[in-house]
């Protein structure tokens, strides 16, 4: 017989038991830190990361959901010693407990520093820090934009230096938080706002005062760094103190060690520039006066020349030269004519000496046939033919009645 007073059995399903264990574990270990060595690391296409944390005595399954994995700033590897923060949970299908990792960092090295190193290498490879892309700051900007906290010490130091060096300069302050959640986005929005203004500044200063590495961390934000790199305005970055270097400093066109130095770099000292301009003006004036005196001296030298004082003199000299040339040419022509006449006379004398007419004048004659052929041999004559005898004066026509031929 059954005992009616015995307590009823409490029977739990496996699912119910697992659920109770989940609640118990979550309540007992709501937020714990665990250190161990990574093994069995898998990273499927889903984006989740599965791994095992272990030491020399035990192992613990762990999972990093995709939303958390995307924020890890370094590469996970088997054998890496890490420190993880998360909560204990049970995976019902297998009935095993596991650690849901919400934050992970290498043991002995901060995750932020590793993430910063990785981001620095990435941006450097893209050329964002190259000196060739740096732009020059205007010598005297018409308008200066400043992205910073309007209540911080940085803006006070900056304005004090600028107003001392160049009073009443147009300065546009664009308010932004410079540390904490959302600060990087506000600074990036301030840079974009300055670049898109209708009357935008000639140069932009992004600044804040000193602080811890955590306080300055917003200036290492990738979005902010890329916004500064793409800004069409020359950008001066003045973040923290001299020893503080952020990615915003590296990508900016000019890095100032402090907000005060940014004020010295962005604008020259007005009095010093005025003195330089006055000195330059004096040097230009002196040079111009010297050039004017030289020009006047050259003009006086030109005025003293006879060609300008007696312009007819040069013309008279030219006329006299023409007359002299004409006389010389006439003389040369006469000389040539005389020489030609003398030559002709000599040749005429020679011709006269050998002329047949000259021979005839001495008593000689020339006999020709009726056909005009000169007869130099009696054998050429014919009896009864007519001949013509030319004398020095006149001619005689005859008929041959006899021929005496020379003896052989």
Buried (B, 14 or more C-beta within 10 A) or exposed (E): EEEEEEEEEEEEEEEEEBBEBBEEBBEEBEEEEBEBBBEEBEEEEEEBBBBBBBEEEEEBBBBBBEEBBEEBBBEBEEEBBBBBBBBBBBBBEEEEBBBBBBBBBBEEEEBBBBBBEBBBEEBBEEEBBEEEEBBEBBEEBEBBBBBBBEEBEBBBBBBEBBBEBBEEBEBBBBBBBBBEEEBBBBBBBBBBBBBEEEEBBBBBBBBBBBBEBEBBBBBBBBEBBBBBBEBEBBBBBBBBEEEBBBBBBBBBBBBBBBBBBBBBBBBBEBEEBEEEEEEEEEEEEEEEEEEEEEEEEEEEEEEEEEEEEEEEEEEEEEEEEEEEEEEEEEEEEEEEEEEEEEEEEEEEEEEEEEEEEEBBEEEEEBBBBEEEEEBEEEEEBEEEEEBBBBEBEEEEEEEBEEEEEEEE
